[in-house]
Structures are given as structure tokens and as C-alpha cells.
Amino acid sequence: MPINSIDSLLQEERRFPPTEEFAGNAVATRSLYEEAADDRLAFWAKQARSLHWHQDFTETLDWSNPPFARWFADGKLNVAYNCLDRHVEAGNGDRVAIHWEGEPGDSRSLTYSDLTAEVKRAANAMITLGITAGDRVAIYLPMIPEAIVAMLAVARIGAIHSVVFGGFSAESLRARIDDAQAKLVITADGGWRKGTVLPLKPTVDAALAKSGEHPVTNVLVVKRGENEIAWAEGRDLWWHDALADAPAEHVAEGFEAEHPLFILYTSGTTGRPKGILHTSGGYLTQVAFTHKNVFDLHPETDVFWCTADVGWVTGHSYVVYGPLANGATQVMYEGVPDAPAPGRWWKIIEKYGVSILYAAPTAIRTFMKLGREIPQASDLSSLRLLGSVGEPINPEAWVWYREVIGGGSTPVVDTWWQTETGAIMISALPGIATLKPGSAQVPIPGISIVILGEDGTRVDPPNGGLLVVSEPWPAMLRGIWGDPERFKETYWSRFAALGDSTYFAGDGAHVDADGDIWLLGRVDDVMNISGHRLSTAEIESALVSHPIVAEAAVVGAADATTGQAVVAFVILRSKQADKQTSDEASALLRSHVAQQIGAIARPREIFIVTELPKTRSGKIMRRLLQDVAEGREIGDTTTLADTSVMQLISDKLK
């Protein structure tokens, strides 16, 4: 075994092969793997040519200056044209592109013709405001169609968008505007969230007031919340007025494939924000390919719904660019899953006949906590494929998702990828693979993944180690905005001795006897207990496998005897919370973990809580729980979706 590999102790034996009907109609075929294995670059060139190119490319990959890749670099294309005009010109202008549902219950549907017309006007409006190719545009909007229109209009004219999640503070927004040196900000008066209007324009005003030297000349404001806002004459403009005054026609120009498409900032709260840069041709190639094949997309009949906000990379790739490049019909929802009631998602699926649902494990576990009666009150029979994204999914949550939401027969594809990778990197292709609950399984065709020990030696199955991408891929990040040295140090230095092509993702993974990959979470979350390196994800999965548990978070706390000890924070399912005391539940679950994994993983302490600290993208902030477990002052909570959660946990444990 390589030095310091990660122990893998949790075993999952359940298997779910595809039905004959699904396999017989599947989009993906095994030949994709064969083509990619025979000639990886020729495979990606073929996928790229499914797009429209204003000028064809002659070179697939230029890797002469690693780690700075150039894919299809001498070709030219327009990302927005590929997502809009070409579908209209192919006779699909009347196909619905977006079924939009507002949180208060208002709704509208936009066809590809509608969306194309809106984007053309928005592009012309930006040109009138002096935005040209290469300029940066900050977008700070709720989940409304104008967010997609704005992104595509920016792309259409060759500008670069920086979308900031509509829940971020004025300080976070200011840092992103300043770093990108944005020239235009697009926002709304407010947006609906949890039954009330969340003001957005005031946050923009505060961010710009705090900013140092920035080139922002205008703020375009969408009228959505109808809340009162301040107005800076000469700077602020209503979106609807700007579009009404703009010409209706706009001819899409081809831009070089390596032309920047967007900057997306990771959500760190200290130091200079880290702007991940993605370009056009390679990114669009991989998001279109993965959206089509991972989700088994049949664009003529499917209704796709990715529940992510456009402020995150999942929203960029699988709300905007992937679905629209493939001519899909999709659902877009403004609000939260429990507004006005916990069954809102399921009512939306029933209303629009959603056939493909792509959601985060944290949402799935929340639904588990509330009980199956809520989704079962809606007709979910239209669903034929389910997807998971954002963090490793526990096997029990995977099975619950399949059984309760998917009616016991719907395939579930678990996907692994990152803001930095741009598109899905690991996922089983439905209709081909026998699915394993909790496993992302295999790299998609054309992607090279290896699992290494700390010493850089390849980990042989079945063992755990560090997940590495060993060859450049089309949708890969092209750098950190304005900081090439930080880019090289952050992502390419860990295994520099192995060569310039070795990208370290920062995640741990287990490879099983079949060669399938199981994600173990961030390497930072691996604990060292009596010389054993254990993943928090495996212990969390063992806890969630008990029928009384809805969700769990595990951290390593300093221990004089073992170096670190396992400390768990557990949310019980709603029907279990009153049936036993916290001490009884804790004792039961400590024994359960020992039985499932082994005595080495038995938690020293288990705290029964009602909520866990999560970021606005749904990820659990284990760092804060570790503060509690080790008796330290709780650190920075500004990135939490609900900053009161840590106080509730602290009060409960006193």
C-alpha cells in the first residue's frame, strides 16, 4: 500500500443494473469509451464538431506551455449562437427553453425564439452602454430568466461575466467587482426567498460605495421584488427600459475558442478572492457532451431540472450552457424547496412533467428528515432519471432518492466535478452501467483519473488515496484571474515530480475491486486516528445508514490518546426525534458505526442537533463543527446560509 493512503472500511454491496427498456433507448453507448481510449484527442475533436463553428479548428490541444491548455485554439465560435440561434434556424424556435416558476407562484415560459430575441436586445443594450469584447460584467440576480438572458448576452458580445450568488454580502460582492474590474453590474431590485423579498439593489449600492478604484459606469436593474430602492441618476438604468430602446437584431460574431467566457469566484472569506477562469470552445464542448450523455437527454421529449442557482458552477454548466447548447427544455425555480410548504419541488415536478432531476445530497437528506409522505403526495411518475451533485452522496440517501423520488426503478447518477473542472468528470453513464449507491463510479469518456498515495504512487484497488486528473481536459480552468503563479501553486504543485499534467483536485477517493471510484470528500477532512487515515464521508455514510438518522457531519477532534477522535453531529429523522433521549440515540449510533465500519471509527461523542452549518451552496462547514468539538471560539460564520445555526448548536451543547 502506498505511503499514507486513506483507509476504506465501509462496504456497500447493493447493485442496480439498468432495465432493458432504459438500456434499449439510452443515448450513450459503450463505443464512446472505446473511441476515447483509441484516440482521446480525436474523440474530443469529434464532440467539439457537434457545435457550430464560425471557423473550424485544425489543432485539438496545444499543451506546449503547461499547465496553460489551449483547446481548439485556432477555431472560432459564439457560445450564445450555439445555445440559441442555431436551434431557431433548425426549426425548433417554438420549443420551450425555460419553464420559469417564481416563488410566489407566478410563472412564464420562454421558447427558444423568445429567449433569442431577449438576448439579442440585451446584447445591443450592453453595446449601447459601451461594453465590448473582453470587458467584465458582474451579474447579481435572483433565479429569474433575466439571469440567463444576461449571461448569454454577455457571452454573445464576447464580454466576460462574473456571476455572484444573490445571497452574498456587499463585502463579498465588492471584492469580486474590484478583482475583476467589472465595468457593468446587472442586478434586480430584489428577489423572492422564503416568502419575502430579499433586497439586492441596496447590496450593490453598498458594494460600490465601499469599492476602491473600479470602472463600473452603469447598473442595470431588473424590476422583480417591487421593493423601494435608491437610484443614482446617470448610473442606474431599468433593464426593461434599456431593452425596449435596444435594436431587435444582432448578428453573433465568432470569437476564438480560447476567448474568456466567465470568471467564477470561489467562496473563501479571507484574503483576495480566487477567480476561476473558463474559456469558450473547450468548456462548451464538455458541458454539452456530459449534459447529453450523463443525463440521457432526449431533447424532443425530456424536461430537465437542475435545481442549482446560476451563482454556482453547477448553474453555469447545467442550467445555462449545457441544456441550452443541447436544445433542451428545462425548469427554473426562483425560491427555496420549502416555500410556501416543504413539498414545493414535488409540485413543480408534477406541474411541468419534469423527467430529469439534478439536485444536491444535502437537499435529498433534508427531504429524508421530513419524511416520504411529502413527496408521495405529488405525482412524480414523469421522472425517469435522477442526478446528484455537490458532495459525496451517502448510499442510504442514494437508495432513498431512487426508491421514494424515483419510484423504485429510476436510475440515479452521482457526479463528481468542481468549479475548476468546469464540467462533470466522473459519473456512470445510465443505460450502460450497473449503478452502485454512493459511488460516482468511472471517469467519463476522454477523462483520465488516477488515485495516488501521498508519495505519488498509484493506489491499487481496493484502497483509498488522493484523486488526480492526469491529462488536460476541454473544460478545465485556464487560470486564476490575474494570478498565474497562484494557479500553478494551488492546483499543479502537489505532484510536480510526476510531470506538468498532474492536477490535484484536493479530494480523497477510494477505488474498489472493480475499478470504480468512491469519493471521500476533501483531503482536509481526512482524520488520523491511531495511525489510521479515515474519511469523514465514510463515517457519515455509516451514520446515515441507520433508520433514525437523516443527516450527519463528522469531524476529527484532538485527542491525547489517539491523536484525533471522531466527533459526530447528527440530525434525527422527524418521526424519531421524540422517541428517545439524545443519550440513548448517541449510544445506539456509536455501536452502529462500530458494527458498520469497525471499532476504530466509533465516535467518541455524538451530538444530536436540529441543524448543521451549511454554506449558501449547501456544503457543510465542518471547520466550525471542529471548533465546537475542540472547545475553541467559533470561527468566521459569514459564508453560512443561516448564521444563527452555530449559536443554536453551541447553546444546545452547553
C-alpha positions, 0 to 999 in steps of 0.5 A, a space after each residue: 500500500 502506498 505511503 499514507 493512503 486513506 483507509 476504506 472500511 465501509 462496504 456497500 454491496 447493493 447493485 442496480 443494473 439498468 432495465 432493458 427498456 432504459 438500456 434499449 433507448 439510452 443515448 450513450 453507448 459503450 463505443 464512446 469509451 472505446 473511441 476515447 481510449 483509441 484516440 482521446 484527442 480525436 474523440 474530443 475533436 469529434 464532440 467539439 464538431 457537434 457545435 457550430 463553428 464560425 471557423 473550424 479548428 485544425 489543432 485539438 490541444 496545444 499543451 506546449 506551455 503547461 499547465 496553460 491548455 489551449 483547446 481548439 485554439 485556432 477555431 472560432 465560435 459564439 457560445 450564445 449562437 450555439 445555445 440559441 440561434 442555431 436551434 431557431 434556424 433548425 426549426 425548433 424556435 417554438 420549443 420551450 427553453 425555460 419553464 420559469 416558476 417564481 416563488 410566489 407562484 407566478 410563472 412564464 415560459 420562454 421558447 427558444 425564439 423568445 429567449 433569442 430575441 431577449 438576448 439579442 436586445 440585451 446584447 445591443 443594450 450592453 453595446 449601447 452602454 459601451 461594453 465590448 469584447 473582453 470587458 467584465 460584467 458582474 451579474 447579481 440576480 435572483 433565479 429569474 430568466 433575466 439571469 440567463 438572458 444576461 449571461 448569454 448576452 454577455 457571452 454573445 458580445 464576447 464580454 466576460 461575466 462574473 456571476 455572484 450568488 444573490 445571497 452574498 454580502 456587499 463585502 463579498 460582492 465588492 471584492 469580486 467587482 474590484 478583482 475583476 474590474 467589472 465595468 457593468 453590474 446587472 442586478 434586480 431590485 430584489 428577489 423572492 426567498 422564503 416568502 419575502 423579498 430579499 433586497 439586492 439593489 441596496 447590496 450593490 449600492 453598498 458594494 460600490 460605495 465601499 469599492 476602491 478604484 473600479 470602472 463600473 459606469 452603469 447598473 442595470 436593474 431588473 424590476 422583480 421584488 417591487 421593493 423601494 430602492 435608491 437610484 443614482 441618476 446617470 448610473 442606474 438604468 431599468 433593464 426593461 427600459 434599456 431593452 425596449 430602446 435596444 435594436 431587435 437584431 444582432 448578428 453573433 460574431 465568432 470569437 476564438 475558442 480560447 476567448 474568456 467566457 466567465 470568471 467564477 469566484 470561489 467562496 473563501 472569506 479571507 484574503 483576495 478572492 480566487 477567480 476561476 477562469 473558463 474559456 469558450 470552445 473547450 468548456 462548451 464542448 464538455 458541458 454539452 457532451 456530459 449534459 447529453 450523455 450523463 443525463 440521457 437527454 432526449 431533447 424532443 421529449 425530456 424536461 430537465 431540472 437542475 435545481 442549482 442557482 446560476 451563482 454556482 458552477 453547477 448553474 453555469 454548466 447545467 442550467 445555462 450552457 449545457 441544456 441550452 447548447 443541447 436544445 433542451 427544455 428545462 425548469 427554473 425555480 426562483 425560491 427555496 424547496 420549502 416555500 410556501 410548504 416543504 413539498 414545493 419541488 414535488 409540485 413543480 415536478 408534477 406541474 411541468 412533467 419534469 423527467 430529469 432531476 439534478 439536485 444536491 445530497 444535502 437537499 435529498 437528506 433534508 427531504 429524508 428528515 421530513 419524511 416520504 409522505 411529502 413527496 408521495 403526495 405529488 405525482 412524480 411518475 414523469 421522472 425517469 432519471 435522477 442526478 446528484 451533485 455537490 458532495 459525496 452522496 451517502 448510499 442510504 440517501 442514494 437508495 432513498 432518492 431512487 426508491 421514494 423520488 424515483 419510484 423504485 426503478 429510476 436510475 440515479 447518477 452521482 457526479 463528481 466535478 468542481 468549479 475548476 473542472 468546469 464540467 462533470 468528470 466522473 459519473 456512470 453513464 445510465 443505460 450502460 452501467 450497473 449503478 452502485 449507491 454512493 459511488 460516482 463510479 468511472 471517469 467519463 469518456 476522454 477523462 483520465 483519473 488516477 488515485 495516488 498515495 501521498 508519495 505519488 504512487 498509484 493506489 491499487 484497488 481496493 484502497 483509498 488515496 488522493 484523486 488526480 486528473 492526469 491529462 488536460 481536459 476541454 473544460 478545465 480552468 485556464 487560470 486564476 484571474 490575474 494570478 498565474 503563479 497562484 494557479 500553478 501553486 494551488 492546483 499543479 504543485 502537489 505532484 510536480 515530480 510526476 510531470 506538468 499534467 498532474 492536477 490535484 483536485 484536493 479530494 480523497 477517493 477510494 477505488 474498489 475491486 472493480 475499478 470504480 471510484 468512491 469519493 471521500 470528500 476533501 483531503 482536509 477532512 481526512 482524520 488520523 486516528 491511531 495511525 489510521 487515515 479515515 474519511 469523514 464521508 465514510 463515517 457519515 455514510 455509516 451514520 446515515 445508514 441507520 433508520 433514525 438518522 437523516 443527516 450527519 457531519 463528522 469531524 476529527 477532534 484532538 485527542 491525547 490518546 489517539 491523536 484525533 477522535 471522531 466527533 459526530 453531529 447528527 440530525 434525527 429523522 422527524 418521526 424519531 426525534 421524540 422517541 428517545 433521549 439524545 443519550 440513548 440515540 448517541 449510544 445506539 449510533 456509536 455501536 452502529 458505526 462500530 458494527 458498520 465500519 469497525 471499532 476504530 471509527 466509533 465516535 467518541 461523542 455524538 451530538 444530536 442537533 436540529 441543524 448543521 452549518 451549511 454554506 449558501 451552496 449547501 456544503 457543510 462547514 465542518 471547520 466550525 463543527 471542529 471548533 465546537 468539538 475542540 472547545 475553541 471560539 467559533 470561527 468566521 460564520 459569514 459564508 453560512 446560509 443561516 448564521 444563527 445555526 452555530 449559536 443554536 448548536 453551541 447553546 444546545 451543547 452547553 
